[in-house]
């Protein structure tokens, strides 16, 4: 019986970890003005015309945004 409880708590822990990872995802969203913003809001990604991501950290998203600016795909702020 205790083994069943362990399996249940492990699956809850995995579900919590997956939910936490999903909320900690970062996206680059291109606005109609051509400016790319960084957001961890999935809704902003859906509203954007063009988007990149998800990225695991904000730093990764910033580095990618810099690359997009240099490539001419995004305008700087």
C-alpha positions as CSV (number, residue, x, y, z in Angstrom):
1,X,0.0,0.0,0.0
2,X,2.8,2.4,0.8
3,X,4.2,1.7,-2.7
4,X,1.0,2.9,-4.2
5,X,1.2,6.2,-2.2
6,X,4.7,6.7,-3.5
7,X,3.7,6.3,-7.1
8,X,0.8,8.7,-6.6
9,X,3.1,11.3,-5.0
10,X,5.7,10.9,-7.7
11,X,3.2,11.5,-10.4
12,X,1.9,14.6,-8.6
13,X,5.5,15.8,-8.4
14,X,6.1,15.2,-12.1
15,X,2.9,17.1,-12.9
16,X,4.0,20.0,-10.8
17,X,7.5,20.0,-12.4
18,X,6.0,20.0,-15.9
19,X,3.6,22.9,-15.0
20,X,6.5,24.8,-13.5
21,X,8.7,24.3,-16.6
22,X,5.8,25.5,-18.8
23,X,5.4,28.7,-16.8
24,X,9.1,29.4,-17.0
25,X,9.3,29.4,-20.8
26,X,10.3,32.6,-22.5
27,X,9.2,33.8,-26.0
28,X,10.2,36.5,-28.4
29,X,7.1,38.2,-29.9
30,X,7.3,40.5,-32.9
31,X,4.9,43.4,-32.7
32,X,3.3,45.1,-35.7
33,X,5.8,47.9,-35.3
34,X,8.7,45.4,-35.9
35,X,9.9,45.6,-32.4
36,X,10.5,42.2,-30.7
37,X,9.6,41.9,-27.0
38,X,10.5,39.1,-24.6
39,X,7.7,37.6,-22.6
40,X,6.9,34.6,-20.5
41,X,3.2,34.9,-21.3
42,X,1.9,32.3,-23.8
43,X,-1.0,34.6,-24.6
44,X,1.4,37.3,-25.9
45,X,2.9,34.7,-28.1
46,X,-0.4,33.8,-29.6
47,X,-1.3,37.4,-30.3
48,X,2.0,38.2,-32.0
49,X,2.3,38.1,-35.7
50,X,5.6,36.2,-35.5
51,X,7.3,34.6,-32.5
52,X,10.2,32.5,-31.5
53,X,10.7,30.1,-28.6
54,X,10.1,28.7,-26.1
55,X,13.4,29.4,-24.4
56,X,14.3,27.9,-21.0
57,X,15.7,31.1,-19.6
58,X,15.2,34.8,-20.1
59,X,19.0,35.1,-20.9
60,X,18.6,32.7,-23.9
61,X,15.7,34.7,-25.2
62,X,17.7,37.9,-24.9
63,X,20.6,36.3,-26.8
64,X,18.3,35.1,-29.6
65,X,16.6,38.6,-29.8
66,X,20.0,40.2,-30.3
67,X,20.7,37.7,-33.1
68,X,17.3,38.6,-34.7
69,X,18.1,42.3,-34.5
70,X,21.5,41.8,-36.1
71,X,19.8,39.7,-38.8
72,X,17.3,42.5,-39.5
73,X,14.3,40.5,-38.5
74,X,13.5,42.7,-35.4
75,X,13.9,46.4,-34.6
76,X,15.7,47.4,-31.4
77,X,13.7,49.1,-28.7
